[in-house]
Amino acid sequence: MKRLYFFTAILMIFCVCNNAGRDETTTTDSLEMNDTSQMMNDTASMAMVNHAEAEILATKADTTVNGKITFDSGSNSEVNMKLDLTIPSRAGKSVAVHIHESGDCGNAGDMSKGHWNPTNAQHGKWGSGSYHLGDIGNVKLDKDGKGVLALTTDQWALGGSSDKNIIGKAIIVHSGVDDYKSQPSGDAGSRIGCGVIK
């Protein structure tokens, strides 16, 4: 009888230990699979699209900002950008517009982080010497505070790899002009407008 109890106890201990090991393995395997999936999501290319846009709204209560920026696929892998902007309080002046790295307009636009700069270049004027891929430049506003800017480039893409893809980035409008030389952002002033490219 004692032997039967002894073998039963051994068998129960074996089953408990074996199941505990399985649960631990399953949990570890699941974590490893989740980590791998996350890494794949971080490095995967996004599907290409033909059109993207951002609605630009004010980040400050005392400054009215309305705008829209559109991006359309063109020939030869180019992207055609068109920006329409209205800022009545800046009528007759110019304001700087940049693409920022994070698509988050929170905290008055500060959550968008710095200029989008996948090539780790020095800040500058678009198309001249060294510049960030997010360095769009200055927009001249008319007497009513309205401004338009157009740009065509093959350095951006609507999807694809992260070094060219602009979808999910933020458009930031600054209160001042970009001097094209001050590092790292051209001394363009505060962030008065923001929109996320979708």
TIFIGU-512560 format. One record per residue (C-alpha): residue number from 1; x, y, z. Coordinates in nm, 2 decimals. Layout:
<atoms>
ATOM  seq    east   north      up
ATOM  NUM       X       Y       Z
...
</atoms>
This chain:
<atoms>
ATOM  seq    east   north      up
ATOM    1    0.00    0.00    0.00
ATOM    2    0.29    0.24    0.09
ATOM    3    0.44    0.16   -0.25
ATOM    4    0.11    0.26   -0.43
ATOM    5    0.10    0.59   -0.24
ATOM    6    0.47    0.65   -0.32
ATOM    7    0.43    0.58   -0.70
ATOM    8    0.11    0.79   -0.71
ATOM    9    0.29    1.09   -0.54
ATOM   10    0.58    1.06   -0.78
ATOM   11    0.35    1.04   -1.08
ATOM   12    0.16    1.36   -0.96
ATOM   13    0.49    1.55   -0.91
ATOM   14    0.60    1.45   -1.25
ATOM   15    0.28    1.57   -1.42
ATOM   16    0.28    1.90   -1.23
ATOM   17    0.64    1.97   -1.32
ATOM   18    0.59    1.86   -1.68
ATOM   19    0.29    2.09   -1.72
ATOM   20    0.46    2.39   -1.56
ATOM   21    0.75    2.34   -1.80
ATOM   22    0.50    2.34   -2.09
ATOM   23    0.33    2.66   -1.97
ATOM   24    0.66    2.83   -1.94
ATOM   25    0.77    2.72   -2.28
ATOM   26    0.44    2.82   -2.44
ATOM   27    0.47    3.17   -2.28
ATOM   28    0.83    3.21   -2.39
ATOM   29    0.75    3.09   -2.74
ATOM   30    0.46    3.34   -2.76
ATOM   31    0.68    3.63   -2.64
ATOM   32    0.94    3.54   -2.89
ATOM   33    0.68    3.53   -3.17
ATOM   34    0.54    3.86   -3.06
ATOM   35    0.89    4.02   -3.06
ATOM   36    0.96    3.88   -3.41
ATOM   37    0.62    4.01   -3.54
ATOM   38    0.70    4.36   -3.39
ATOM   39    1.04    4.36   -3.55
ATOM   40    0.89    4.27   -3.88
ATOM   41    0.63    4.55   -3.85
ATOM   42    0.91    4.80   -3.77
ATOM   43    1.11    4.71   -4.08
ATOM   44    0.84    4.61   -4.33
ATOM   45    0.76    4.83   -4.63
ATOM   46    0.42    4.99   -4.65
ATOM   47    0.19    4.93   -4.95
ATOM   48    0.22    5.20   -5.21
ATOM   49   -0.08    5.43   -5.27
ATOM   50   -0.15    5.69   -5.54
ATOM   51   -0.28    5.97   -5.31
ATOM   52   -0.22    6.10   -4.96
ATOM   53   -0.31    6.43   -4.78
ATOM   54   -0.31    6.61   -4.45
ATOM   55   -0.55    6.87   -4.31
ATOM   56   -0.35    7.14   -4.13
ATOM   57   -0.50    7.30   -3.83
ATOM   58   -0.39    7.54   -3.56
ATOM   59   -0.19    7.43   -3.27
ATOM   60   -0.24    7.75   -3.07
ATOM   61   -0.57    7.91   -2.97
ATOM   62   -0.47    8.26   -3.06
ATOM   63   -0.36    8.18   -3.43
ATOM   64   -0.60    8.07   -3.70
ATOM   65   -0.44    7.82   -3.94
ATOM   66   -0.62    7.64   -4.21
ATOM   67   -0.46    7.44   -4.48
ATOM   68   -0.44    7.13   -4.69
ATOM   69   -0.15    6.95   -4.84
ATOM   70   -0.19    6.68   -5.11
ATOM   71    0.06    6.43   -5.25
ATOM   72   -0.01    6.24   -5.57
ATOM   73    0.20    5.98   -5.75
ATOM   74    0.34    6.11   -6.08
ATOM   75    0.54    5.97   -6.36
ATOM   76    0.90    5.83   -6.31
ATOM   77    0.83    5.74   -5.94
ATOM   78    0.78    6.11   -5.86
ATOM   79    0.55    6.26   -5.60
ATOM   80    0.36    6.58   -5.68
ATOM   81    0.29    6.80   -5.37
ATOM   82    0.05    7.09   -5.35
ATOM   83    0.01    7.30   -5.04
ATOM   84   -0.28    7.55   -4.98
ATOM   85   -0.24    7.75   -4.66
ATOM   86   -0.44    8.03   -4.49
ATOM   87   -0.30    8.22   -4.19
ATOM   88   -0.47    8.56   -4.16
ATOM   89   -0.24    8.69   -3.88
ATOM   90    0.06    8.63   -4.11
ATOM   91   -0.08    8.82   -4.41
ATOM   92    0.20    8.96   -4.63
ATOM   93    0.46    8.75   -4.46
ATOM   94    0.62    8.41   -4.51
ATOM   95    0.61    8.10   -4.29
ATOM   96    0.82    7.78   -4.29
ATOM   97    0.67    7.44   -4.36
ATOM   98    0.85    7.11   -4.28
ATOM   99    0.78    6.74   -4.27
ATOM  100    0.84    6.61   -3.92
ATOM  101    0.92    6.25   -3.83
ATOM  102    0.63    6.16   -3.61
ATOM  103    0.26    6.17   -3.71
ATOM  104    0.15    6.32   -3.38
ATOM  105    0.02    6.67   -3.34
ATOM  106   -0.02    6.65   -2.97
ATOM  107    0.12    6.91   -2.72
ATOM  108    0.09    7.20   -2.97
ATOM  109    0.28    7.00   -3.24
ATOM  110    0.58    6.92   -3.02
ATOM  111    0.49    6.54   -3.03
ATOM  112    0.58    6.54   -3.40
ATOM  113    0.95    6.55   -3.30
ATOM  114    1.22    6.69   -3.53
ATOM  115    1.24    6.73   -3.91
ATOM  116    1.21    6.40   -4.10
ATOM  117    1.57    6.33   -4.19
ATOM  118    1.63    5.97   -4.29
ATOM  119    1.96    6.05   -4.46
ATOM  120    2.11    6.22   -4.15
ATOM  121    2.19    6.53   -4.35
ATOM  122    2.25    6.89   -4.23
ATOM  123    1.95    7.12   -4.24
ATOM  124    1.93    7.35   -4.54
ATOM  125    1.73    7.47   -4.84
ATOM  126    1.55    7.20   -5.05
ATOM  127    1.75    7.11   -5.36
ATOM  128    2.06    7.31   -5.27
ATOM  129    2.36    7.15   -5.09
ATOM  130    2.27    6.96   -4.78
ATOM  131    1.91    6.94   -4.66
ATOM  132    1.66    6.72   -4.47
ATOM  133    1.41    6.53   -4.68
ATOM  134    1.15    6.72   -4.46
ATOM  135    1.29    7.06   -4.55
ATOM  136    1.00    7.19   -4.77
ATOM  137    1.08    7.56   -4.71
ATOM  138    0.91    7.89   -4.69
ATOM  139    0.56    7.98   -4.82
ATOM  140    0.48    8.34   -4.91
ATOM  141    0.14    8.45   -4.79
ATOM  142   -0.06    8.72   -4.97
ATOM  143   -0.25    9.02   -4.83
ATOM  144   -0.53    8.78   -4.72
ATOM  145   -0.29    8.54   -4.56
ATOM  146   -0.32    8.28   -4.83
ATOM  147   -0.03    8.09   -4.98
ATOM  148    0.03    7.81   -5.23
ATOM  149    0.34    7.60   -5.28
ATOM  150    0.40    7.32   -5.53
ATOM  151    0.68    7.07   -5.54
ATOM  152    0.77    6.76   -5.75
ATOM  153    1.03    6.51   -5.63
ATOM  154    1.15    6.15   -5.66
ATOM  155    1.30    6.17   -5.31
ATOM  156    0.96    6.09   -5.14
ATOM  157    0.72    5.80   -5.19
ATOM  158    0.36    5.72   -5.09
ATOM  159    0.45    5.40   -4.92
ATOM  160    0.74    5.17   -4.97
ATOM  161    1.05    5.17   -4.75
ATOM  162    1.09    5.40   -4.45
ATOM  163    1.37    5.60   -4.61
ATOM  164    1.13    5.76   -4.86
ATOM  165    0.78    5.70   -4.73
ATOM  166    0.61    6.02   -4.61
ATOM  167    0.28    5.86   -4.50
ATOM  168    0.23    5.88   -4.13
ATOM  169    0.46    6.19   -4.10
ATOM  170    0.35    6.53   -3.97
ATOM  171    0.33    6.86   -4.16
ATOM  172    0.44    7.14   -3.94
ATOM  173    0.38    7.51   -4.01
ATOM  174    0.60    7.75   -3.82
ATOM  175    0.54    8.11   -3.71
ATOM  176    0.85    8.24   -3.88
ATOM  177    1.08    8.18   -4.18
ATOM  178    1.34    7.92   -4.23
ATOM  179    1.69    8.08   -4.26
ATOM  180    1.81    7.76   -4.43
ATOM  181    2.13    7.75   -4.22
ATOM  182    2.06    7.74   -3.84
ATOM  183    2.09    7.38   -3.71
ATOM  184    1.90    7.17   -3.67
ATOM  185    1.58    7.34   -3.79
ATOM  186    1.64    7.68   -3.95
ATOM  187    1.53    7.89   -3.66
ATOM  188    1.18    7.89   -3.80
ATOM  189    0.99    7.98   -3.48
ATOM  190    0.71    7.81   -3.29
ATOM  191    0.48    7.54   -3.43
ATOM  192    0.15    7.71   -3.52
ATOM  193    0.00    7.45   -3.75
ATOM  194    0.00    7.07   -3.78
ATOM  195   -0.15    6.79   -3.98
ATOM  196   -0.07    6.42   -4.03
ATOM  197   -0.02    6.27   -4.38
ATOM  198   -0.27    5.99   -4.44
</atoms>
